[in-house]
Amino acid sequence: MTATKRYYLGAAAVILAILAGIVVAYPHLPANMPMHWDSHGQVNGWGPKWSLFLWGPGMMTFIVVIFWALPWLSPRQFQVDSFRATYLYIMVVLVAMLGYIQLLVLAAGLGLAIDMTRAVMGGVSLLLALMGNVLGKVRRNFYIGVRTPWTIASEQVWNATHRFAAKTFFACGLLGFVAALIAVAAIGLVGSRSSGHSHLSASRTTLSGSTQPLGGNTGPSGSTTSTTVGGATTTSQPNVVPTTSSLPTTTIVPTSQPIAGYQEVQQSNTTSCTTQPSADQCSPTGALDGSATVDCPTGTKVLGGGGSAAQGSSGAAGSASVIASYPTSNGAGWTVIGSSTQAPITVTAYATCADVAS
């Protein structure tokens, strides 16, 4: 088997693997999926899940076809035969990068918590390092490399420019990749420390209406509220009477009597096909996405939050689920995005807020 065939087979294997991943995950994906994120890692673009086939395997196949066709269009003195192995290596790297982005989109659609900004930064940095590793082997051509009138006109200028570009690309890509890894590790360390210091007791509510807390006495049953703070989940019962004998360092307090310096806020929003910002959010089957954002009071910051999604019409067939939950970019609120198989949808967001000095 020639080296050329090995590169094309490698690219085909990546495309088929991504295609298989989409097919397996497809039944579990929402009708409308997050497709684009801003610089803060917040979703700002949505699309139907069938478009995964277009922007994933479709775009990857298009890249392979382009790389296959371009050598046929090259002028004789600028052919890629002199560096064909490097040319095809770059093709495989680009296809692999598109596959990596597609995996991130799939993971987000399945509800996995991903810091998209750092994940993409790490992937692009690795792409630069891998490209820089071979950029010095690229010879004069019209398609790949630093193509300016001066580099195209002079082989000596081309070679000197690409030797320097190779070192620059590799160094910057490596530094960016390491920075992304350090940022992820730092976030994980902070999260583990926060969870280690957040030991909160939970209460259980039975169907008969009695409450059995893990330590403490109870009154009549009430509604239950769950809040995520620093990786730990607090379940509070409005009518639980705290005891200090069994829990010397933590207590459960009613939501009507919050701990000093902390408070819980909540906001609900119902979205229908007639009230949504753009009519194309409703699919022909009536599926709909909705969102709710709750802001902490002035002078407080958000510690954590969560939410729920419910199909809005009583008696209508359908189901709803939360597909994204994250703090607002200014750190003073919480946003929840839900998806429903039948409009309308009611999305509720809630947040635990603390005084800035806390």
MARKEGU-930968 format. One record per atom (N, C-alpha, C, CB): x, y, z; residue in one letter. Coordinates in steps of 0.1 Angstrom, whole numbers, plus 2048, in hexadecimal, padded with zeros to 3 digits. Glycine has a CB too. Layout:
MARKEGU-930968
XYZA;...
end
This chain:
MARKEGU-930968
8087F4800M;800800800M;80980C800M;7F680080CM;8068167F7T;80E8227F6T;80A82B802T;80B8297E9T;813835804A;81183F80FA;80584780CA;81E848810A;80284A7FFT;7F78527FBT;7EA84B7FFT;7F68557ECT;7E983E7FDK;7DD837800K;7DB83680FK;7DE8297FBK;7E6835817R;7E5835825R;7DF84182BR;7F383282CR;7E384D825Y;7DE85982AY;7CF85B827Y;7E6865824Y;7CB85781BY;7BD858818Y;7B584E820Y;7BB855809Y;7BA842823L;7B383882BL;7B283E839L;7BA82B82BL;7BC84483EG;7BC84A84BG;7B185584DG;7C985084FG;7B085D842A;7A5867842A;798861841A;7A7871836A;796856839A;78984F838A;786849845A;78A84582DA;78F84384DA;78C83D85AA;787847864A;79983685FA;78D853864V;78885E86DV;77A862869V;79186A86CV;77786385CI;76A867858I;75F85D85CI;76986A849I;76385085AL;75984585DL;75784486CL;75F838858L;762847874A;760846883A;757851887A;76E848889A;75885D882I;74F868886I;741865881I;754875880I;73F860875L;73285C870L;72B852879L;733857862L;73384887DA;72E83E886A;72A844894A;738832889A;73284D899G;72E8548A5G;72185C8A4G;73985D8AAG;71F862899I;71386A898I;707861897I;71387388BI;70885688FV;6FD84C88EV;6F984689BV;701841884V;7038438A4V;70083D8B1V;6FA8478BAV;70D8378B7V;6FF8538BAA;6F985E8C3A;6EC8648BEA;7048688C5A;6E98638B2Y;6DE86A8ABY;6D18698B3Y;6DC86689DY;6CD85D8B7P;6C085B8BEP;6BF8628CBP;6BD84D8C0P;6CB8658D1H;6CC86B8DEH;6CE87A8DEH;6D78658E7H;6CF8808D2L;6D188E8D0L;6C48968D0L;6DA8918C4L;6C48A38D5P;6B88AB8D3P;6B68AF8C5P;6B98B78DCP;6A98B38C1A;6A68B78B4A;6AF8C38AFA;6988BA8B2A;6B08CD8B8N;6B98D88B5N;6C58D88BEN;6B18E68B7N;6D18D88B9M;6DD8D78C0M;6E58E38C1M;6E58CB8BAM;6ED8E58CBP;6F78F08CBP;7018EE8C1P;6FD8F28D9P;7048F88B9M;70D8F68AEM;7199008AEM;7068F78A0M;71790B8B5H;7219158B6H;72291C8C3H;71E9208ABH;72E91F8C7W;7309258D5W;7389328D3W;73891B8DEW;73693B8DCD;73D9488DCD;74A9478E4D;7359548E2D;7519528E5S;75F9518EBS;75E94E8FAS;76695E8E9S;75294F900H;75094C90EH;74B93D910H;746955915H;74A936905G;746928906G;737927907G;74C922912G;72F931904Q;721930905Q;71B92E8F7Q;71B93D90BQ;7109268F6V;70A9238EAV;70492F8E3V;6FF9188EBV;7079328D7N;70093D8D0N;6FC9398C2N;70A9498CFN;6FC92C8BFG;6F79278B2G;6F19198B3G;7029278A8G;6E69178ADW;6DF90A8AEW;6DD9048A0W;6D290B8B6W;6DA8F889FG;6D78F2892G;6D18E4893G;6E48F0889G;6CA8DF889P;6C48D288AP;6CE8C788AP;6BA8D087EP;6CB8BC891K;6D58B2893K;6D98AB886K;6D08A889DK;6D18AB87CW;6D58A586FW;6E18AC869W;6C98A5866W;6E38B986DS;6EE8C1867S;6FB8BC86BS;6EC8CF86AS;6FB8B3876L;7088AD87AL;70E8A586FL;7068A4886L;70689E866F;70C89785BF;7128A0851F;70088E855F;70C8AC84FL;7118B6846L;71E8BC84AL;7078C1843L;71F8C1857W;72B8C885CW;7358BF861W;7278D2866W;7328B2863G;73C8A8868G;7428A085CG;73689F872G;73C89485AP;74288C84FP;741893841P;73A87F84EP;73789B83FG;7358A2832G;7418AC830G;7288AA831G;7448B4839M;74F8BE838M;75C8B7838M;74F8C8844M;75E8AC83FM;76B8A583FM;76D89E832M;76B89A84AM;76389982CT;76489381ET;76789D814T;75788C81AT;7618A9815F;7648B480CF;7738B880DF;75B8C1810F;7798B9819I;7878BC81AI;7908B2813I;78B8BC829I;78C8A5814V;79489A80EV;79389C7FEV;78F88C812V;78789F7F9V;7858A07EBV;78D8AC7E6V;7768A27E7V;78D8B77EDI;7958C37E9I;7A48C07E9I;7928CF7F3I;7A98B97F3F;7B78B67F3F;7BA8AC7E8F;7BB8AF800F;7B18A37E4W;7B389A7D9W;7B38A27CBW;7A988F7D8W;7AB8AC7CAA;7AA8B37BDA;7B48BE7BBA;79C8B97BCA;7B98C57C5L;7C28D07C4L;7CF8CD7BCL;7C58D57D1L;7D58C17BFP;7E28BF7B7P;7DF8BE7A8P;7E78B17BBP;7D48BB7A3W;7D18BA795W;7D08C878FW;7C48B3793W;7CE8D2797L;7CD8E0793L;7DA8E8794L;7C28E779AL;7E48E279AS;7F08E979CS;7F88EB78FS;7F98E27A7S;7FE8F778EP;8088F9782P;8148F0784P;80D908782P;81A8EC779R;8258E2779R;8308E6783R;82B8E176BR;8348F2784Q;83F8F678DQ;83B8F779BQ;845903788Q;82E8F579EF;8298F67ACF;8228EA7B0F;8209037ADF;8258DF7ABQ;81E8D27AEQ;8228CE7BCQ;8228C77A4Q;8198C67C2V;81B8C17D0V;8228B47D1V;80E8C07D7V;8268AE7C6D;82D8A17C6D;8398A17CFD;83089D7B8D;8408AC7CFS;84D8AD7D7S;84B8AC7E6S;8558B97D3S;83F8AE7EAF;83C8AD7F9F;82E8A77FBF;83C8BB7FFF;82A89D7F3R;81D8977F3R;81A891801R;81B88D7E8R;82488B807A;821885814A;81D88F81EA;82D87D819A;82489B81ET;8218A6827T;8138AC824T;82C8B1827T;8108AD817Y;8048B2812Y;7F88A9818Y;8038B3803Y;7F989C817L;7EF89381BL;7EE89282AL;7F1885815L;7FA894831Y;7FA894840Y;7F18A0845Y;808895845Y;7F38AC83EI;7EB8B8842I;7DC8B5840I;7F08C483AI;7D98AE835M;7CB8AB833M;7C58A283EM;7CA8A3825M;7CC898842V;7C888F84DV;7C689785AV;7D188484FV;7D08A085DV;7CF8A8869V;7C28B1869V;7DC8B186BV;7BF8B785EL;7B48C085DL;7A78B885EL;7B38C784FL;7A68AC858V;79B8A385AV;79989F868V;79C897851V;7A489C86FA;7A389887DA;79F8A3886A;7B1893882A;7A38B0883M;79E8BB88AM;78F8BD889M;7A68C8886M;78A8BC87DL;77B8BD87BL;7748B2882L;7788BC86CL;77A8A6883G;77489B88AG;77489E899G;77B88E888G;77E8A489EY;77F8A78ADY;7748B28B0Y;78D8AD8B0Y;7728BC8A7I;7688C68AAI;75A8BF8AAI;7698D189FI;7588B68A0Q;74C8AF8A0Q;7498A78ACQ;74B8A5894Q;7538A18B2L;7518998BFL;74D8A38CAL;75E8928C3L;7538AF8CAL;74F8B88D5L;7408BC8D3L;7588C58D4L;73C8BE8C7V;72E8C28C4V;7258B78C9V;72B8C68B6V;7288AA8C6L;72189F8CAL;72089E8D9L;7278928C4L;72B8A08E0A;72B89F8EEA;7228AA8F4A;7398A18F3A;7228B68EFA;7198C08F4A;70B8BD8F1A;71D8CE8EDA;7088B78E6G;6FA8B38E3G;6F58A88ECG;6F98AF8D5G;6FE8A08F1L;6FA8958FAL;6F989A909L;70488A8F9L;6FC8A790BG;6FB8AD918G;7078AC921G;6F08A691FG;7138A891BL;71F8A8923L;7248B6925L;72A89F91CL;7298B8931A;72F8C5935A;73D8C792FA;72F8C7945A;73E8D0926I;74B8D291FI;74E8E191FI;74B8CC911I;75A8E4922D;75F8F2921D;7638F3912D;76B8F692BD;75A8F890AM;75C8F88FBM;7689018F7M;7508FC8F4M;76990C8FET;7749168FBT;7819108FCT;773922903T;784909908R;79190390AR;7938F7902R;7928FF919R;7888EF8FFA;7898E38F7A;78D8E78E9A;77C8DB8F7A;7878F18E3V;78A8F58D5V;7988FC8D5V;7808FF8D0V;79B9048DFM;7A990A8E0M;7B48FF8E0M;7AA9138ECM;7B18F58E8G;7BB8EA8E8G;7BC8E38DBG;7B88E08F3G;7B18E08D4G;7B18D98C7G;7B88E28BCG;7A38D68C3G;7B58EF8BCV;7BB8F78B2V;7CA8F98B4V;7B49058B2V;7CE8FA8C1S;7DC8FB8C4S;7E48EE8C0S;7DE8FD8D3S;7DE8E38C2L;7E48D68BEL;7E58D68AFL;7DC8CA8C3L;7DA8DB8A8L;7DB8DB899L;7E78E4894L;7CE8E1894L;7E98F089BL;7F48F8897L;8018F1899L;7F390589FL;8038EA8A4A;80F8E38A7A;8128D889DA;80F8DE8B5A;8078D1899L;8098C6890L;80C8CB882L;7FD8BD88FL;8068D787EM;8098DD871M;8178E3871M;7FF8E886EM;81B8E987CG;8288EF87DG;8338E587CG;8298F7889G;8308D9881N;83A8CE881N;83F8CA873N;8348C2888N;8368CD869V;83A8C885BV;83A8D4851V;8308BE856V;8378E0856L;8368EC84DL;8438EE846L;8328F8855L;84E8EB84CG;85B8ED846G;85D8E483AG;8668EB84FG;8568DA838K;8578D082DK;84E8D4821K;8548C2832K;8468DE823V;83D8E2818V;8448EA80EV;8318EB81EV;8438E6801R;84A8ED7F6R;8408F77EFR;8508E37ECR;8458FF7E6R;83D90A7E0R;8319047D9R;8469117D6R;8259097DDN;8199057D7N;80F9107D9N;8148F87DDN;80390F7D3F;7F99197D4F;7EE9177DFF;7F291B7C6F;7F090C7E6Y;7E59087EFY;7E89077FEY;7E08FA7EAY;7F4903801I;7F890180FI;804909812I;7FA8F2812I;80490F81EG;810916823G;80E925823G;81C91381AG;81992D825V;81993B825V;81B940817V;82494182FV;810943810R;810946802R;80F955800R;80493F7FBR;81A95C7FDT;81A96A7FAT;82196C7ECT;822972805T;8209777E6P;8279797DAP;8369777DBP;8259887D5P;83C9797E6W;84B9787E8W;84E9697EAW;8509807F4W;8479617F2T;84A9537F3T;84794B7E7T;84294E7FFT;83C94F7DFI;8399487D3I;84494A7C9I;82B94C7CEI;84A9577C8A;85395A7BEA;8619557C1A;8549697BDA;8659527CDS;87294D7D0S;8729417D9S;87A9597D7S;8789367D4E;87992A7DCE;88192C7E9E;87F91F7D4E;88B9347E8Q;8949377F4Q;88B93E7FFQ;8A093F7F0Q;8849487FBV;87B94F804V;87094680AV;87595C7FDV;86B93E801W;861934806W;86692B811W;85C92B7FAW;87292580EN;87891C818N;87B922825N;884915812N;88192E824A;885936831A;878939838A;88D94282DA;86E93E831T;861942838T;85B93683FT;85894882ET;85B92B839H;85491F83EH;85C918849H;851915833H;86991A849R;871915854R;86E91D861R;880915851R;86D92A85FF;86993386BF;85B93086FF;86B941867F;85292F865A;84392D868A;84191F870A;83B92D85CA;84991586CA;848908872A;84B909881A;8518FE86BA;856910884K;85A912893K;84F91A89AK;867919894K;84A924894T;84092D89AT;83392589DT;83D939892T;82E91E892F;822917894F;82390C89FF;81E910886F;82E90589EF;8308FA8A8F;8318FF8B6F;83D8F28A5F;83890A8B8A;83A9108C6A;82D9158CBA;84591B8C6A;82691D8C3C;8199238C7C;80F9188C9C;81492D8BDC;80E90F8C1G;8049048C2G;8078FC8CFG;8058FA8B6G;8148F98D2L;8178F18DEL;8148F98EAL;8268ED8DEL;8179068EBL;81490E8F6L;80590F8F8L;81A91C8F4L;7FD9118EEG;7EF9128EFG;7E99058F4G;7E99158E2G;7EE8F98EFF;7E98EC8F4F;7EC8EA902F;7EF8E18EBF;7F88ED907V;7FB8EC915V;7F38F591DV;80A8EF917V;7F1902919A;7E890B920A;7DA906922A;7E8919919A;7D5900917A;7C78FA918A;7C78EF922A;7C28F590BA;7D18E6922L;7D28DB92CL;7D38E093AL;7DE8D2929L;7DB8EA93CI;7DD8F094AI;7D08F694FI;7E88FB94AI;7C98FD946A;7BC90394AA;7B28F994EA;7B690C93EA;7B18EE946V;7A88E3949V;7AB8DC957V;7A88D893EV;7B88DA959A;7BD8D4965A;7BA8DD971A;7CC8D1965A;7BC8EA96FA;7B98F497AA;7AA8F497EA;7BE902976A;7A28F4974I;7938F3976I;78F8E797EI;78B8F4969I;7958DB97AG;7928CF981G;7968CF98FG;7988C397AG;7A28D6992L;7A78D69A0L;79E8DF9A8L;7B68DC9A0L;79A8EB9A2V;7918F49AAV;7848ED9ADV;78F9019A2V;77F8E59A2G;7728DE9A4G;7738D49AFG;76D8D8997G;77E8CC9B0S;77F8C29BAS;7818C89C8S;78B8B99B7S;7878D39C9R;7898D99D6R;77B8DF9DBR;7938E49D6R;7748E59D1S;7668EA9D5S;75D8DF9D9S;7608F29C9S;75E8D39D2S;7558C89D6S;7598C29E3S;7558BE9CBS;7668C39E7G;76B8BE9F3G;7668C69FFG;7798BC9F3G;7648D39FDH;75F8DBA08H;7508DEA08H;7668E9A07H;7498D79FFS;73A8D99FFS;7338CCA03S;7368DD9F0S;7338CAA10H;72C8BEA15H;71E8C2A1AH;7348B7A20H;7148C0A12L;7068C4A15L;6FE8B7A16L;7018CEA0BL;6F58B7A21S;6ED8ABA23S;6E18ACA1AS;6E88AAA31S;6DB8A0A16A;6D08A0A0DA;6C489AA14A;6D3898A00A;6B889EA0FS;6AB898A14S;6A4891A0AS;6A28A3A1AS;69C886A0ER;69487EA05R;686880A07R;69886FA06R;67E8829FDT;66F8849FET;6698779F8T;66B8919F7T;660871A01T;6598659FCT;64C8699F5T;65685CA07T;6468609EEL;6398639E7L;62E8669F1L;6368579DEL;62F8609FDS;624863A06S;625871A0DS;625858A11S;62F878A0AG;630885A0FG;639887A1BG;62388BA12G;63F87CA21S;64887DA2CS;65687FA27S;647871A35S;65E886A30T;66C889A2CT;675883A36T;66E898A2CT;68087DA30Q;68A876A38Q;69787CA35Q;689867A36Q;69C886A3CP;6A988CA3AP;6B4883A3FP;6AA89AA3FP;6C0885A3AL;6CB87EA3FL;6D1886A4BL;6D687BA34L;6CA885A56G;6CE88DA62G;6C5899A63G;6DD891A60G;6BD89AA6DG;6B48A5A6FG;6A68A1A70G;6B68AFA63G;69D8AAA75N;68F8A7A76N;6878ADA6BN;6898ACA83N;67B8A9A69T;6738ADA5DT;6658B2A62T;6728A3A53T;65F8BAA5AG;6518BEA5BG;64A8B8A4FG;6508CDA5CG;63E8BEA4BP;6378B9A40P;6408BBA33P;62A8C1A3EP;63D8B3A29S;6458B3A1DS;6428BFA15S;6438A7A15S;64C8C3A0DG;64B8CFA04G;6538CC9F7G;6508DCA0BG;6548D79EFS;65B8D59E3S;66A8D49E5S;6588E19D9S;6718CD9DCT;67F8CB9DDT;6878D39D2T;6838BC9DBT;6928D99D6T;69A8E29CDT;6A88DC9CCT;6998F09D1T;6AD8DA9C0S;6BB8D59BFS;6C48E09B9S;6BC8C99B6S;6D08E29BFT;6D98EC9BAT;6E78E79B9T;6D88F99C3T;6EE8E99AET;6FC8E59ADT;7058F09B0T;6FE8E099ET;70E8ED9BAV;7188F89BEV;7258F19BFV;7138FE9CCV;72E8F59B7G;73C8F09B7G;73D8E19B6G;7428F49C4G;7348DB9AEG;7358CD9ABG;72C8C59B5G;7438C99ACG;7278CB9C0A;71F8C49C9A;7108C79C8A;7238C69D8A;7078BE9CAT;6F98C19C9T;6F28C29D6T;6F28B69C0T;6EB8CD9D8T;6E38CF9E5T;6D58CD9E2T;6E68DD9EAT;6CE8C49EAT;6C08C39E9T;6B98C89F5T;6BC8B49E6T;6B28D39F5S;6AC8D9A01S;69D8D7A02S;6AF8E8A01S;6998D4A0EQ;68A8D2A11Q;6858DEA19Q;6888C4A18Q;67B8E5A14P;6768F1A1AP;6738F0A29P;66B8F7A13P;66E8E4A2DN;6698E2A3BN;6728D9A44N;65B8DDA3BN;67F8D9A40V;6888D1A48V;68E8D9A54V;6948CBA40V;68D8D4A60V;6928DBA6CV;6A18D7A6EV;68A8D9A78V;6AB8E0A6EP;6B88DBA6FP;6BC8D6A7DP;6C28E7A6CP;6C58CDA7ET;6CA8C8A8AT;6D98C9A8AT;6C58B9A8ET;6DF8CCA95T;6EE8CEA95T;6F58C2A9CT;6F28DAA9CT;6ED8B9AA2S;6F38ADAA9S;6F98A3A9FS;6E98A6AB2S;6F18A1A94S;6F6897A8AS;6FE89DA7FS;6EA88FA84S;6FD8AAA7DL;7058B1A73L;70B8BDA79L;6FC8B5A67L;7178BBA7FP;71D8C6A86P;7228D2A7DP;7298C1A8EP;7258CFA70T;72A8DAA68T;7218DEA5DT;7378D5A62T;7168D7A5AT;70D8DBA4FT;6FF8D9A54T;7108D3A42T;6F68E2A4FT;6E88E0A52T;6E08E3A46T;6E48EAA5DT;6D38DEA46I;6CA8E1A3BI;6C08EBA40I;6C28D4A37I;6BE8F6A39V;6B5901A3DV;6AA902A33V;6BD90EA3FV;69E907A37P;694909A2EP;698914A24P;68790EA35P;692913A17T;69691DA0DT;69092AA11T;6909189FFT;68692BA19S;681938A1ES;68A93FA28S;673936A23S;694937A2DQ;69D93DA37Q;6AB93AA32Q;69A937A45Q;6B0941A28P;6BD93EA22P;6C8941A2CP;6BF946A15P;6D493BA29I;6E093EA31I;6E494CA2EI;6EB934A2DI;6E9953A38A;6ED961A36A;6F8962A2BA;6F2967A43A;6F696BA22G;6FF96DA17G;6FC965A0BG;70D96AA1CG;6F295BA0BY;6EF953A00Y;6E09549FDY;6F3944A03Y;6DC9529F1Q;6CE9529EEQ;6CC94A9E0Q;6C89609EDQ;6C09459DFE;6BD93E9D2E;6B29459CAE;6B892F9D6E;6B49479BDV;6AB94E9B5V;6A79459A9V;6B295B9AFV;69B9479A3Q;69693E999Q;68E94798FQ;68C9349A0Q;68E942982Q;687948977Q;68293E96EQ;690953970Q;67693F969S;670935960S;66C93D953S;66492E965S;66D936948N;66993C93BN;663932932N;676942934N;65793592CT;65092C923T;651931915T;64192B927T;65592890CT;65792C8FET;64E9248F5T;66692A8FAT;64892A8ECS;63F9238E2S;6449278D4S;6309268E5S;63D9218CAC;6419248BCC;63D9328B8C;63B91A8B3C;6359398C0T;6309468BCT;6389518C4T;6229488BFT;63E94D8CFT;6459578D8T;6549568D6T;6429558E6T;65994C8CFQ;66894A8CEQ;66E9558C4Q;66B93C8C8Q;67B9588C6P;6819638BEP;6819608AFP;68F9658C2P;6839538ABS;68395089DS;67B94389AS;69294D898S;673944890A;66993988DA;67092C889A;66093D882A;67D92D885D;683920880D;68791788CD;68F923877D;68591C898Q;6899148A4Q;67F9088A5Q;68991C8B1Q;67390A8A0C;6698FF8A0C;66A8F6894C;65A9058A1C;66C8E9897S;66D8E088CS;65F8DC887S;6758D3890S;65E8D687BP;6508D1877P;6498C8881P;6528CA86AP;6518C1889T;64A8B9893T;6468C08A0T;6538AD897T;6498CD8A1G;6458D58ACG;6508D68B7G;6398CF8B2G;65C8D08B4A;6678D08BEA;66C8DF8C0A;6738C78BAA;6708E28CCL;6738F08CFL;67D8F18DAL;6668F88D3L;6868FB8D9D;6908FE8E4D;68C90A8EBD;69E8FF8DED;68F90B8F8G;68C917900G;69791990AG;67E915907G;697925910S;6A292891AS;69C931924S;6AE92E913S;6A3931930A;6A093A93BA;6AD93E941A;697933945A;6AE94B945T;6BA95094CT;6B5957959T;6C295A943T;6BC953964V;6B995A970V;6C5962975V;6B594F97BV;6C396E979D;6CE97797DD;6CE97898CD;6CC985977D;6DA978992C;6DC9799A0C;6D99889A4C;6EA9759A5C;6D598B9B0P;6D39999B4P;6E09A19B3P;6CD99A9C2P;6DE9AE9B2T;6EA9B79B2T;6F29B59BET;6E69C69B0T;7009B49BCG;7099B29C7G;70B9A49CBG;7039BA9D3G;70699B9C3T;70998C9C6T;70F9869B9T;6FC9859CAT;71497A9BBK;71A9729B0K;7149649B0K;7299729B1K;71495E9A5V;70E9509A4V;7189469A8V;70994E996V;71493D9B1L;71C9329B5L;7199259ADL;71A92F9C4L;70D9239A9G;7099189A1G;6FB91999EG;70C90B9A9G;6F690F996G;6E8910992G;6E490398BG;6E691C989G;6D8904986G;6D28F897FG;6C58FC979G;6D18EC988G;6BD8F2975G;6B08F696FG;6A98E996AG;6B28FF963G;69D8EC964S;6958E1960S;68E8E5953S;68B8DD96AS;6898DC94BA;6818DE93FA;6758D693FA;68A8DC932A;6698DB93CA;65D8D493CA;6558D792FA;6558D7948A;64E8CD92AQ;6468CF91EQ;63A8D7923Q;6418C1918Q;6378E291CG;62E8EC922G;61F8EA921G;6318F991BG;61A8E2918S;60C8E0917S;6078D391ES;6088DF908S;5FE8D5927S;5F98C992ES;5F18C0925S;5F08CD93AS;5F38B4925G;5EC8AA91DG;5F28A8910G;5DE8AF91BG;5FC8B090CA;6038AE8FFA;60E8A4900A;6088BC8F9A;60F89C8F6A;61A8928F6A;6278998F3A;6178868EBA;6318958FAG;63E89B8F8G;64789A905G;63D8A98F3G;65389D903S;65D89D90FS;6668A990DS;664890910S;66C8AD918A;6768B8918A;6828B4921A;66F8C591DA;68D8BA91ES;6998B7925S;6A28C3925S;6A08AB920S;6AB8C592FV;6B58CF92FV;6C18CB927V;6B98D393EV;6C58D391DI;6D08D0915I;6DD8D8918I;6CC8D1906I;6DB8E391FA;6E78EB923A;6E48F3930A;6EB8F5918A;6EE8F5938S;6EC8FC945S;6F9902948S;6E68F3950S;6FA90F949Y;70791594BY;706923951Y;70F91693EY;710929958P;70F93695EP;710940952P;71B938968P;70A94C955T;70B95794BT;71A95C94AT;70196294ET;71D96393FS;72B96793DS;730971948S;72C96D930S;72697994EN;72B982958N;72B97C966N;72198E958N;72896F968G;729969975G;71E96D97EG;73696C97BG;71397397AA;709978982A;6FB972980A;708987981A;6FB966979G;6EF95F976G;6F1952971G;6E796896CG;6E694B96DW;6E793D968W;6DD93C95DW;6E3933974W;6E1935952T;6D9933946T;6D6924944T;6DF93993AT;6CA920941V;6C691293EV;6BF912931V;6BD90D94AV;6C3908929I;6BD90691BI;6B68F991BI;6C7908910I;6AA8F8917G;6A38EB916G;69E8E9908G;6978EB920G;69B8DC905S;6958D88F8S;6898CF8FBS;6A08D18F0S;67E8D28F3S;6728CA8F4S;66E8C48E7S;6678D38FAS;6698B88E7T;6648B28DBT;6568B78D7T;6638A38DDT;6508BF8DFQ;6438C58DCQ;6428D38E2Q;6378BC8E1Q;63F8DD8DAA;63E8EB8E0A;6308EC8E7A;63E8F58D4A;62F8F58F1P;63A8FE8F6P;6438F7900P;63490A8FCP;64E8FE905I;6578F890FI;65890391AI;6648F5908I;6598FE926T;65B907932T;669903938T;65090693CT;67290D938V;67F90B93DV;68091394AV;68A90F933V;68590D955T;687914962T;696914965T;67F90D96DT;69C91F968A;6AA92096DA;6AA92597BA;6B292A963A;6B3920983Y;6B5925990Y;6C4926994Y;6AD91D99BY;6C792E99DA;6D59309A0A;6D79339AFA;6DB93C998A;6E292F9B4T;6E69329C2T;6EF93D9C2T;6EC9269C9T;6EC9489C8C;6F49559C8C;6FA9579D6C;6EB9609C3C;70595E9D5A;70C9619E2A;7119709E1A;7189589E4A;7119769EDD;7169849EDD;7249849E8D;7169899FCD;72898E9E1V;73598F9DBV;74098E9E5V;73799C9D3V;73E9929F1A;7489919FCA;749983A02A;74599BA07A;73F97A9FES;73F96DA05S;74A964A00S;731966A03S;
end
